[in-house]
Amino acid sequence: RYFIQWIEGPRKIISNLFTVLCRDDRHTDIEILDFAYTSSREFPNWAMGCLPINELDQDTLLKYVYENKFSPYDMSAEGVRSFLLEAASCQGVVCLDPDRK
């Protein structure tokens, strides 16, 4: 099961949020893939949402499959960013839940 989250905002707010996430037992194996300062938000219209992986356009998904499986852990930060941008342009994805039908 994978959860990909892109968090944007002022540094102090993000730092505090990250501390909260790390202390929350529901969150495990947290990895920061990228950290950067930007002049504008990458996903200005996003809110939290969930999309079952089986509802994602298969052509989009296949671009990000490695050795016959989708695994964000095998993706670079740029790969995750590209995936989220492409998925968001179609459906506003923030997380993928392979168990939801």
N, C-alpha and C positions, 0 to 999 in steps of 0.2 A: 504494500500500500504506500502510495506516494502523496506528498503534499508539497506543492511548490507555491511559494509566496514571494511576491515582489513588494517590498515595503519602501515607501517614499515619504519624505517629509523633513522637517527640521532635524538637525543632528541630535539635539538633546532629547527630543520626543522619540526618535528612532532608538537611541541608546536605552532610554527607559523602557520602551516596549520590548526590546530584545532581552533585557534583564528579566522582565516579567515572563516572557515566553520560555526562557531557559529554566526558570524556577517552576514552571507548570509541568506536572507529571504527564500531562497528555501529549507533550511535545518531547520527542526523542530524536537522537541522531541529527540535531540541528547543525547545519553547515552554512556558513556565509560563503557564497560563491563569488560575490563581487561587492565592492563598496566604492562608491564614487560620489563626488560632488557634481551636481548639474545645475544649470540655470533654469530649467523647467522640468516639470514632471513628465515621465515617459508614458504614464497611464493616468492622465488627469481625470478621466470619467469613470474610473473603476471603483467598484465597491466589492466587498467580499462576496464570493459566489462559489458554486461548485458545479462541476460538469463530470458526469460519469465518463470514463475513458471510452466506453463503447458508443457514446454519442458524438464523439469527435470525428470530424471528417477523416476518413481513412487515408486519403491522399496526403493530408496534412500530417497525420500521425506517422505514416510510413517514412517520411523525411527524417524522423527523429528516432527511429528504431535502430538498435544496434544488436547484432546477433539474435535476431528474431524476438526481441523484447524491448519494451519501452522502459527505460530506467533513467530518471534524472541524475542519479549518481554517476552515470557514465557520460554525462554531458558536460561540456565546458560552460562557464558562465555565459559566454556569448551564445552558445547553443540553447541554453534555457531562455535567455532573453529573446532570441529569435522565435523559439517555440511559443512563448507567451504572447508575443506581439502578433504572430500569425493566428493563434487560437483566439485571441481577443478581438481581432478584426472580424472574425466570424461570429463568435458567440460570447464574448466577455468572460473568458475563463480566468479563474484564479487558482482553483485546485482541481485535481483529477482524482476521482474516487472510483477505482475499478470494481468495487463491490456494489455500488448503487446501480439499480436497474431503471 
